[in-house]
Amino acid sequence: MSVLVYTESENGKFKKNAFEVASYAAAVAKQMDTSVTAISFNASENESLGTYGVSKVLNVSNENLKTFNAKAFANAISEAVAKESASVIIVSSSTDTKFLAPLMSGKLQAGYVPNVVAAPESTSPFTVKRTAFSNKGFAQTQINSDIKVIGVSNNAFGAHENATAVSVENFSPSLSDADFTTKSIEVDKVVGKATIADADIVVSAGRGLKGPENWGMIEELADVLGAATACSKPVSDLGWRPHGEHVGQTGKPVASNLYIAIGISGAIQHLAGVSSSKVKVVINTDPEAPFFKAADYGIVGDAFEVVPQLIEKLKEFKAQNA
């Protein structure tokens, strides 16, 4: 009874979280004295998963599955669960898997626990640690169902090399037109820049920038740091920035190593969505802004004065250490 892990990919390449969930699955498999099987969709370099403890890859090559479809993916993964007699399924905590995992849970009659931050405390009974109350606390959750679905919180466990001999097997799940009742007509993606989901550093800005014409310095700061750009909900609602950059509880969750918030006061929904970031830095003119209470570092000052100086100092630092 192997541990099955769903490894996300895009344009044939595995995402950063694929290696993290593979590492987590390997830790679970070690506790259960079993092996790890991964399922991938239209991915190349499947053998690279062996670096992180995967011993078998079920490679699904299907043109209809090049774009994520929650129902079709859930049915395909559920079929792989039956094929491998898997009792534990590991997924990430990406936007896609938060649609996918509940569908799988219902189909498999499985207990689903999201936002897990550590390897199981015990596998008998199966107990995991997860964040609770919008990341303000932790809960020890026991899963009693025969099949268990675990959603690993992004950037919580990390990717750990554990070289394992890996075999790749082509897998063709039995899908029908009924699995594709929902179809993606168009997908807009950021090209040539770090994405919010995979970035170690995220530079985010809010209404304090006063208008979209001032976003140049945010993009320059992100470029210097090799970071992704993001924004608060009001900014995307106003059309200053694309909705794909909206982060927070009602947007994309952020679990970066460094999150820089510029001109964002810190509404509770925004704070909840970025609280998993390891280090939070705030730049705001208002010393009473709620974000300062959640920040690790804060600068009370005008973004139009602070950010250019920060960019200049970072460029000097990079030049000295080139």
DRENDO-1510 file (C-alpha; in Angstrom, 1 decimal, always signed):
<recs>
REC; n; res; u; v; w
REC; 1; MET; +0.0; +0.0; +0.0 .
REC; 2; SER; +2.0; +2.9; -1.3 .
REC; 3; VAL; +1.7; +6.6; -0.6 .
REC; 4; LEU; +0.5; +8.4; -3.7 .
REC; 5; VAL; +1.6; +12.0; -4.4 .
REC; 6; TYR; +0.1; +14.4; -7.0 .
REC; 7; THR; +3.0; +16.4; -8.5 .
REC; 8; GLU; +1.9; +19.6; -10.2 .
REC; 9; SER; +3.6; +20.7; -13.5 .
REC; 10; GLU; +3.2; +23.5; -16.0 .
REC; 11; ASN; +4.3; +23.4; -19.6 .
REC; 12; GLY; +5.9; +20.0; -18.9 .
REC; 13; LYS; +8.0; +21.2; -16.0 .
REC; 14; PHE; +7.4; +20.4; -12.4 .
REC; 15; LYS; +6.5; +23.2; -10.1 .
REC; 16; LYS; +8.5; +23.9; -7.0 .
REC; 17; ASN; +5.8; +22.5; -4.8 .
REC; 18; ALA; +6.0; +19.1; -6.6 .
REC; 19; PHE; +9.4; +18.4; -5.0 .
REC; 20; GLU; +8.2; +19.6; -1.6 .
REC; 21; VAL; +5.1; +17.2; -1.6 .
REC; 22; ALA; +7.3; +14.4; -2.9 .
REC; 23; SER; +9.7; +15.0; +0.0 .
REC; 24; TYR; +6.7; +15.0; +2.4 .
REC; 25; ALA; +5.4; +11.8; +0.9 .
REC; 26; ALA; +8.8; +10.1; +1.3 .
REC; 27; ALA; +8.7; +11.1; +5.0 .
REC; 28; VAL; +5.3; +9.6; +5.4 .
REC; 29; ALA; +6.2; +6.4; +3.5 .
REC; 30; LYS; +9.2; +5.9; +5.7 .
REC; 31; GLN; +7.0; +6.0; +8.8 .
REC; 32; MET; +4.6; +3.5; +7.2 .
REC; 33; ASP; +7.4; +1.3; +5.9 .
REC; 34; THR; +6.2; +1.6; +2.3 .
REC; 35; SER; +7.1; +3.4; -1.0 .
REC; 36; VAL; +6.1; +6.5; -2.8 .
REC; 37; THR; +4.2; +6.5; -6.1 .
REC; 38; ALA; +3.7; +9.9; -7.9 .
REC; 39; ILE; +1.2; +10.7; -10.6 .
REC; 40; SER; +2.1; +13.4; -13.1 .
REC; 41; PHE; +0.2; +15.0; -16.0 .
REC; 42; ASN; +2.0; +15.7; -19.3 .
REC; 43; ALA; +5.3; +16.2; -17.4 .
REC; 44; SER; +8.8; +15.7; -18.8 .
REC; 45; GLU; +11.8; +14.7; -16.7 .
REC; 46; ASN; +9.6; +12.4; -14.5 .
REC; 47; GLU; +12.9; +10.7; -13.3 .
REC; 48; SER; +13.8; +13.9; -11.4 .
REC; 49; LEU; +11.2; +12.9; -8.8 .
REC; 50; GLY; +13.5; +10.1; -7.8 .
REC; 51; THR; +15.8; +12.7; -6.2 .
REC; 52; TYR; +13.1; +13.3; -3.6 .
REC; 53; GLY; +12.2; +9.8; -2.7 .
REC; 54; VAL; +9.7; +8.7; -5.4 .
REC; 55; SER; +10.2; +5.1; -6.5 .
REC; 56; LYS; +7.5; +5.0; -9.2 .
REC; 57; VAL; +5.9; +7.6; -11.5 .
REC; 58; LEU; +2.5; +7.1; -13.2 .
REC; 59; ASN; +2.9; +9.4; -16.2 .
REC; 60; VAL; -0.4; +10.6; -17.7 .
REC; 61; SER; +0.0; +11.9; -21.2 .
REC; 62; ASN; -3.3; +13.3; -22.4 .
REC; 63; GLU; -3.9; +16.4; -24.5 .
REC; 64; ASN; -7.2; +17.1; -22.8 .
REC; 65; LEU; -5.3; +17.3; -19.5 .
REC; 66; LYS; -2.8; +19.9; -20.4 .
REC; 67; THR; -5.0; +22.5; -18.8 .
REC; 68; PHE; -6.0; +21.8; -15.2 .
REC; 69; ASN; -9.5; +20.5; -14.8 .
REC; 70; ALA; -10.5; +19.7; -11.2 .
REC; 71; LYS; -13.1; +17.0; -12.0 .
REC; 72; ALA; -11.0; +15.2; -14.6 .
REC; 73; PHE; -7.9; +15.3; -12.5 .
REC; 74; ALA; -9.7; +14.1; -9.4 .
REC; 75; ASN; -11.1; +11.1; -11.3 .
REC; 76; ALA; -7.8; +10.3; -12.8 .
REC; 77; ILE; -6.0; +10.4; -9.4 .
REC; 78; SER; -8.8; +8.4; -7.8 .
REC; 79; GLU; -8.3; +5.7; -10.4 .
REC; 80; ALA; -4.5; +5.7; -9.6 .
REC; 81; VAL; -5.3; +5.4; -5.9 .
REC; 82; ALA; -7.3; +2.2; -6.7 .
REC; 83; LYS; -4.6; +0.9; -9.0 .
REC; 84; GLU; -1.8; +1.4; -6.4 .
REC; 85; SER; -4.0; +0.5; -3.4 .
REC; 86; ALA; -2.8; +3.7; -1.8 .
REC; 87; SER; -4.2; +4.7; +1.6 .
REC; 88; VAL; -2.5; +8.1; +1.8 .
REC; 89; ILE; -2.6; +10.8; -0.9 .
REC; 90; ILE; -0.4; +13.8; -0.7 .
REC; 91; VAL; -1.2; +17.1; -2.5 .
REC; 92; SER; +0.1; +20.7; -2.2 .
REC; 93; SER; -1.9; +23.7; -0.9 .
REC; 94; SER; -2.0; +25.5; -4.3 .
REC; 95; THR; -5.1; +27.2; -5.7 .
REC; 96; ASP; -5.7; +24.2; -8.0 .
REC; 97; THR; -5.4; +21.5; -5.3 .
REC; 98; LYS; -7.9; +23.3; -3.0 .
REC; 99; PHE; -10.5; +22.7; -5.7 .
REC; 100; LEU; -9.1; +19.2; -6.5 .
REC; 101; ALA; -8.7; +17.7; -3.0 .
REC; 102; PRO; -12.4; +18.0; -1.8 .
REC; 103; LEU; -13.6; +16.3; -5.0 .
REC; 104; MET; -11.1; +13.5; -4.4 .
REC; 105; SER; -12.1; +13.3; -0.8 .
REC; 106; GLY; -15.8; +12.9; -1.7 .
REC; 107; LYS; -15.1; +10.3; -4.4 .
REC; 108; LEU; -12.8; +8.2; -2.2 .
REC; 109; GLN; -14.8; +8.7; +1.0 .
REC; 110; ALA; -11.5; +10.0; +2.4 .
REC; 111; GLY; -10.7; +12.4; +5.3 .
REC; 112; TYR; -9.0; +15.6; +4.0 .
REC; 113; VAL; -6.8; +17.8; +6.1 .
REC; 114; PRO; -5.4; +20.9; +4.4 .
REC; 115; ASN; -2.6; +23.3; +5.6 .
REC; 116; VAL; -0.5; +20.5; +7.1 .
REC; 117; VAL; +2.9; +21.9; +8.2 .
REC; 118; ALA; +4.8; +18.8; +9.5 .
REC; 119; ALA; +5.2; +15.1; +9.0 .
REC; 120; PRO; +2.6; +13.0; +10.9 .
REC; 121; GLU; +2.9; +13.0; +14.7 .
REC; 122; SER; +1.8; +9.4; +14.4 .
REC; 123; THR; +0.5; +7.0; +11.8 .
REC; 124; SER; -1.5; +4.9; +14.2 .
REC; 125; PRO; -3.7; +6.8; +14.8 .
REC; 126; PHE; -2.9; +9.0; +11.8 .
REC; 127; THR; -2.3; +12.4; +13.3 .
REC; 128; VAL; -1.0; +15.6; +11.6 .
REC; 129; LYS; -0.2; +19.1; +12.6 .
REC; 130; ARG; -2.0; +21.9; +10.6 .
REC; 131; THR; -2.5; +25.6; +10.9 .
REC; 132; ALA; -5.9; +26.9; +12.2 .
REC; 133; PHE; -7.7; +30.1; +12.8 .
REC; 134; SER; -6.3; +31.8; +9.7 .
REC; 135; ASN; -2.7; +30.7; +10.6 .
REC; 136; LYS; -3.0; +32.1; +14.1 .
REC; 137; GLY; -2.6; +28.7; +15.8 .
REC; 138; PHE; -2.1; +25.0; +15.2 .
REC; 139; ALA; -4.2; +21.9; +15.6 .
REC; 140; GLN; -3.4; +18.3; +16.0 .
REC; 141; THR; -5.9; +16.5; +13.7 .
REC; 142; GLN; -6.6; +12.8; +13.7 .
REC; 143; ILE; -7.8; +11.2; +10.5 .
REC; 144; ASN; -9.8; +8.0; +11.0 .
REC; 145; SER; -10.9; +7.2; +7.4 .
REC; 146; ASP; -9.4; +4.3; +5.6 .
REC; 147; ILE; -8.1; +6.7; +2.9 .
REC; 148; LYS; -6.5; +10.0; +3.8 .
REC; 149; VAL; -5.8; +13.1; +1.8 .
REC; 150; ILE; -3.2; +15.5; +3.1 .
REC; 151; GLY; -2.7; +19.0; +1.8 .
REC; 152; VAL; +0.8; +20.2; +2.6 .
REC; 153; SER; +1.1; +23.9; +3.3 .
REC; 154; ASN; +3.4; +25.6; +0.8 .
REC; 155; ASN; +7.0; +26.2; +1.9 .
REC; 156; ALA; +6.3; +24.5; +5.3 .
REC; 157; PHE; +8.1; +21.2; +4.9 .
REC; 158; GLY; +10.6; +22.0; +2.2 .
REC; 159; ALA; +12.2; +19.9; -0.5 .
REC; 160; HIS; +14.7; +17.3; +0.7 .
REC; 161; GLU; +16.8; +15.2; -1.5 .
REC; 162; ASN; +16.5; +11.4; -0.9 .
REC; 163; ALA; +17.9; +9.7; -4.0 .
REC; 164; THR; +15.8; +6.7; -4.9 .
REC; 165; ALA; +15.7; +4.4; -7.9 .
REC; 166; VAL; +12.7; +5.4; -9.9 .
REC; 167; SER; +10.6; +3.7; -12.7 .
REC; 168; VAL; +8.2; +5.5; -15.0 .
REC; 169; GLU; +5.0; +3.9; -16.1 .
REC; 170; ASN; +2.6; +5.3; -18.7 .
REC; 171; PHE; -0.9; +5.5; -17.1 .
REC; 172; SER; -4.1; +6.1; -19.1 .
REC; 173; PRO; -7.1; +6.7; -16.8 .
REC; 174; SER; -10.6; +6.0; -18.0 .
REC; 175; LEU; -12.1; +9.4; -18.6 .
REC; 176; SER; -15.2; +10.3; -20.5 .
REC; 177; ASP; -16.9; +13.5; -21.8 .
REC; 178; ALA; -18.7; +13.7; -18.4 .
REC; 179; ASP; -15.4; +14.5; -16.8 .
REC; 180; PHE; -15.0; +17.6; -18.9 .
REC; 181; THR; -18.3; +19.4; -18.3 .
REC; 182; THR; -16.3; +22.4; -17.2 .
REC; 183; LYS; -13.8; +23.7; -19.8 .
REC; 184; SER; -11.2; +26.4; -19.7 .
REC; 185; ILE; -11.7; +28.8; -22.7 .
REC; 186; GLU; -8.6; +30.9; -22.1 .
REC; 187; VAL; -5.8; +31.1; -19.5 .
REC; 188; ASP; -3.8; +34.2; -19.0 .
REC; 189; LYS; -0.4; +33.6; -17.5 .
REC; 190; VAL; +2.6; +35.8; -16.5 .
REC; 191; VAL; +5.5; +35.0; -18.9 .
REC; 192; GLY; +9.1; +35.5; -18.1 .
REC; 193; LYS; +8.6; +36.6; -14.5 .
REC; 194; ALA; +8.6; +34.8; -11.1 .
REC; 195; THR; +5.1; +33.5; -10.2 .
REC; 196; ILE; +3.5; +34.2; -6.8 .
REC; 197; ALA; +3.2; +30.4; -6.1 .
REC; 198; ASP; +6.8; +29.6; -6.7 .
REC; 199; ALA; +8.6; +32.8; -5.7 .
REC; 200; ASP; +10.8; +32.8; -2.6 .
REC; 201; ILE; +10.3; +36.6; -2.4 .
REC; 202; VAL; +7.1; +38.5; -3.1 .
REC; 203; VAL; +6.9; +42.3; -3.4 .
REC; 204; SER; +3.3; +43.5; -3.0 .
REC; 205; ALA; +1.7; +47.0; -3.0 .
REC; 206; GLY; -1.6; +48.6; -2.3 .
REC; 207; ARG; -3.5; +51.8; -2.7 .
REC; 208; GLY; -0.7; +53.7; -1.0 .
REC; 209; LEU; +0.9; +53.8; -4.5 .
REC; 210; LYS; -1.9; +56.2; -5.5 .
REC; 211; GLY; -2.2; +54.9; -9.1 .
REC; 212; PRO; -1.1; +52.2; -11.6 .
REC; 213; GLU; +1.4; +54.7; -13.2 .
REC; 214; ASN; +3.6; +54.3; -10.1 .
REC; 215; TRP; +4.1; +50.6; -10.3 .
REC; 216; GLY; +7.4; +50.9; -12.1 .
REC; 217; MET; +9.3; +51.1; -8.8 .
REC; 218; ILE; +7.6; +48.0; -7.5 .
REC; 219; GLU; +8.5; +46.0; -10.6 .
REC; 220; GLU; +12.1; +47.4; -10.4 .
REC; 221; LEU; +12.4; +46.3; -6.8 .
REC; 222; ALA; +11.0; +42.9; -7.7 .
REC; 223; ASP; +13.4; +42.6; -10.6 .
REC; 224; VAL; +16.4; +43.4; -8.3 .
REC; 225; LEU; +15.3; +40.8; -5.8 .
REC; 226; GLY; +14.3; +38.2; -8.3 .
REC; 227; ALA; +10.8; +38.4; -6.8 .
REC; 228; ALA; +7.2; +38.1; -7.9 .
REC; 229; THR; +4.9; +41.2; -7.9 .
REC; 230; ALA; +1.6; +41.1; -6.1 .
REC; 231; CYS; -1.1; +43.5; -4.9 .
REC; 232; SER; -4.0; +44.0; -2.5 .
REC; 233; LYS; -7.6; +43.3; -3.3 .
REC; 234; PRO; -8.6; +47.0; -3.7 .
REC; 235; VAL; -5.8; +47.5; -6.3 .
REC; 236; SER; -7.0; +44.6; -8.5 .
REC; 237; ASP; -10.6; +45.7; -8.0 .
REC; 238; LEU; -9.7; +49.1; -9.3 .
REC; 239; GLY; -8.0; +47.6; -12.3 .
REC; 240; TRP; -4.6; +48.9; -11.5 .
REC; 241; ARG; -3.2; +45.4; -11.6 .
REC; 242; PRO; -4.4; +42.1; -12.9 .
REC; 243; HIS; -6.5; +39.9; -10.6 .
REC; 244; GLY; -3.9; +37.2; -10.9 .
REC; 245; GLU; -1.7; +39.3; -8.7 .
REC; 246; HIS; -4.3; +39.7; -5.9 .
REC; 247; VAL; -3.0; +38.0; -2.8 .
REC; 248; GLY; -4.7; +37.4; +0.5 .
REC; 249; GLN; -7.4; +35.1; +1.9 .
REC; 250; THR; -9.8; +36.0; -1.0 .
REC; 251; GLY; -7.0; +35.9; -3.6 .
REC; 252; LYS; -3.8; +33.8; -3.9 .
REC; 253; PRO; -2.2; +32.6; -0.6 .
REC; 254; VAL; +1.4; +33.5; -0.1 .
REC; 255; ALA; +4.0; +31.3; +1.7 .
REC; 256; SER; +7.2; +33.0; +0.6 .
REC; 257; ASN; +10.4; +33.3; +2.5 .
REC; 258; LEU; +10.1; +37.1; +2.3 .
REC; 259; TYR; +7.0; +39.1; +1.8 .
REC; 260; ILE; +7.4; +42.9; +1.3 .
REC; 261; ALA; +4.1; +44.9; +1.7 .
REC; 262; ILE; +4.3; +48.5; +0.4 .
REC; 263; GLY; +1.4; +50.9; +1.0 .
REC; 264; ILE; -0.9; +48.1; +2.3 .
REC; 265; SER; -2.6; +48.8; +5.6 .
REC; 266; GLY; -3.3; +45.2; +6.3 .
REC; 267; ALA; -7.0; +44.2; +6.2 .
REC; 268; ILE; -7.6; +41.0; +8.1 .
REC; 269; GLN; -8.3; +39.0; +4.9 .
REC; 270; HIS; -4.9; +40.1; +3.4 .
REC; 271; LEU; -3.1; +39.3; +6.6 .
REC; 272; ALA; -4.6; +35.8; +6.8 .
REC; 273; GLY; -3.6; +35.1; +3.2 .
REC; 274; VAL; +0.1; +36.0; +3.7 .
REC; 275; SER; +0.6; +34.9; +7.3 .
REC; 276; SER; +2.5; +31.8; +6.2 .
REC; 277; SER; +5.3; +33.9; +4.8 .
REC; 278; LYS; +8.4; +33.4; +7.0 .
REC; 279; VAL; +9.5; +37.1; +7.1 .
REC; 280; LYS; +7.2; +40.0; +6.5 .
REC; 281; VAL; +8.4; +43.5; +5.9 .
REC; 282; VAL; +6.1; +46.5; +5.8 .
REC; 283; ILE; +6.6; +50.0; +4.4 .
REC; 284; ASN; +3.8; +52.4; +5.3 .
REC; 285; THR; +3.3; +56.1; +6.2 .
REC; 286; ASP; +0.7; +55.2; +8.9 .
REC; 287; PRO; +2.4; +53.9; +12.1 .
REC; 288; GLU; -1.0; +52.6; +13.2 .
REC; 289; ALA; -1.5; +50.4; +10.1 .
REC; 290; PRO; -2.6; +46.9; +11.3 .
REC; 291; PHE; +0.1; +45.3; +9.2 .
REC; 292; PHE; +2.9; +46.6; +11.5 .
REC; 293; LYS; +1.5; +44.3; +14.3 .
REC; 294; ALA; +2.0; +41.3; +12.1 .
REC; 295; ALA; +5.3; +42.4; +10.5 .
REC; 296; ASP; +8.8; +41.1; +11.4 .
REC; 297; TYR; +10.3; +44.4; +10.2 .
REC; 298; GLY; +8.6; +47.8; +9.5 .
REC; 299; ILE; +9.5; +51.1; +8.0 .
REC; 300; VAL; +7.3; +54.1; +8.7 .
REC; 301; GLY; +7.9; +56.3; +5.7 .
REC; 302; ASP; +6.7; +57.4; +2.3 .
REC; 303; ALA; +7.1; +54.6; -0.2 .
REC; 304; PHE; +8.1; +57.1; -2.9 .
REC; 305; GLU; +11.1; +58.0; -0.8 .
REC; 306; VAL; +11.9; +54.6; +0.8 .
REC; 307; VAL; +11.6; +52.3; -2.2 .
REC; 308; PRO; +14.0; +54.1; -4.5 .
REC; 309; GLN; +16.6; +54.2; -1.8 .
REC; 310; LEU; +16.1; +50.5; -1.1 .
REC; 311; ILE; +16.5; +49.7; -4.8 .
REC; 312; GLU; +19.7; +51.8; -4.9 .
REC; 313; LYS; +21.2; +50.1; -1.8 .
REC; 314; LEU; +20.3; +46.6; -3.1 .
REC; 315; LYS; +21.9; +47.3; -6.5 .
REC; 316; GLU; +25.1; +48.5; -4.7 .
REC; 317; PHE; +25.1; +45.4; -2.6 .
REC; 318; LYS; +24.7; +43.1; -5.6 .
REC; 319; ALA; +27.5; +44.9; -7.4 .
REC; 320; GLN; +29.9; +44.5; -4.5 .
REC; 321; ASN; +29.1; +40.8; -4.2 .
REC; 322; ALA; +29.0; +40.0; -7.9 .
</recs>
